[in-house]
Every structure is written in C-alpha cells, then in structure tokens.
Amino acid sequence: MAWAMGPMFRFPSFEAAAADSDWQTMARECRMTEAGNSGVVPRNVRNALLFTLAGWVASQGGDITDLVYDPTDPLDANLRSGTLPVPLNLLIGVRTALETLGFDPHGLDGIAGPGTRGALTASQAANGLTPTPGVSGIDDAPEETVAALAAQLDALGVARFP
C-alpha cells in the first residue's frame, strides 16, 4: 500500500483508523478504485486480507511474527492452509467459509461472481435464510447469513475472525 499513500495523498478515514488500531476499518479503507482498473482487484483483496489478519494477531495479543502468510503461495493456498482464520469481514472470507462448508464458490479470489452468488444462495436455502442472489460485495451479504456461516465454522472448530 505504501506506494499509493505517499505524502502527496491524504486518506483521512484510513489514517484515523490506523491511529485507533482499527484494523477492520483499515481493511475496508485500503482499496484503490477498481473502475476501469481491474488490475488492482487482486491488490485490494490481498491488502484487505493482510490488514484483517494483522487485526486478528493484535486481538489475540500476539506478535506480528505469529502471522503466517506465504507470499510465494497462491492466495487460495494460504486461505486453505489452516494457519489463518477465515476472515468473515471480507468477501474472500465468506467464499472460504462457503467452500469449507461444502458450497463451492468456484475459487477463492474475493470477487462476487456467479460462483459466489450460487454458493451463497445455496447456503442460505440450506439454512432457511432469505436468499440474496444479487450480492456484489461484502456489504451486500446479510448479517444473518454471515452469522450463520460463523456459527457453522465454530461448530467445526474452524478459526475465524472477527
């Protein structure tokens, strides 16, 4: 992120969150505009994930060196490694939860495509929740759906955050 946050730029929401050690807000605010620049999508997904994981380590009173994310491995391999919690504040975390629970989102890339929507609505139907086939991002995922995913991960003993 450093190259996009030099001294010529101001990011007041991000800066305030950083001053407060509010990792989830930093994860939300570290996005670059994707419109007309699809190449930043993977960057946005990874930056949000890394801020979320830093928040997870901080919430446990751990040292940042406790965080194991291998940049030489593909993103999906890191998420499937079992060394990281499922980040339910991010779309990639919802996709990871869906895959873990047997609903195939067709990959772990953090993009709300047909695979995500199909897996999400299948999970909602299986759990008696109102289907939301138009989800386009984490802000569209109903809280009750995320809470149901969290409860199911907890029942399986799968680490999650938050």
Secondary structure as UniProt FT lines:
FT   HELIX           2..4
FT   TURN            7..8
FT   HELIX           12..19
FT   TURN            20..21
FT   HELIX           23..29
FT   TURN            35..36
FT   HELIX           38..40
FT   HELIX           41..59
FT   TURN            60..61
FT   HELIX           64..66
FT   TURN            71..72
FT   HELIX           75..80
FT   STRAND          86..87
FT   TURN            88..89
FT   HELIX           91..100
FT   TURN            101..102
FT   HELIX           114..126
FT   TURN            127..128
FT   TURN            133..134
FT   HELIX           138..140
FT   HELIX           143..156
FT   STRAND          160..161
//
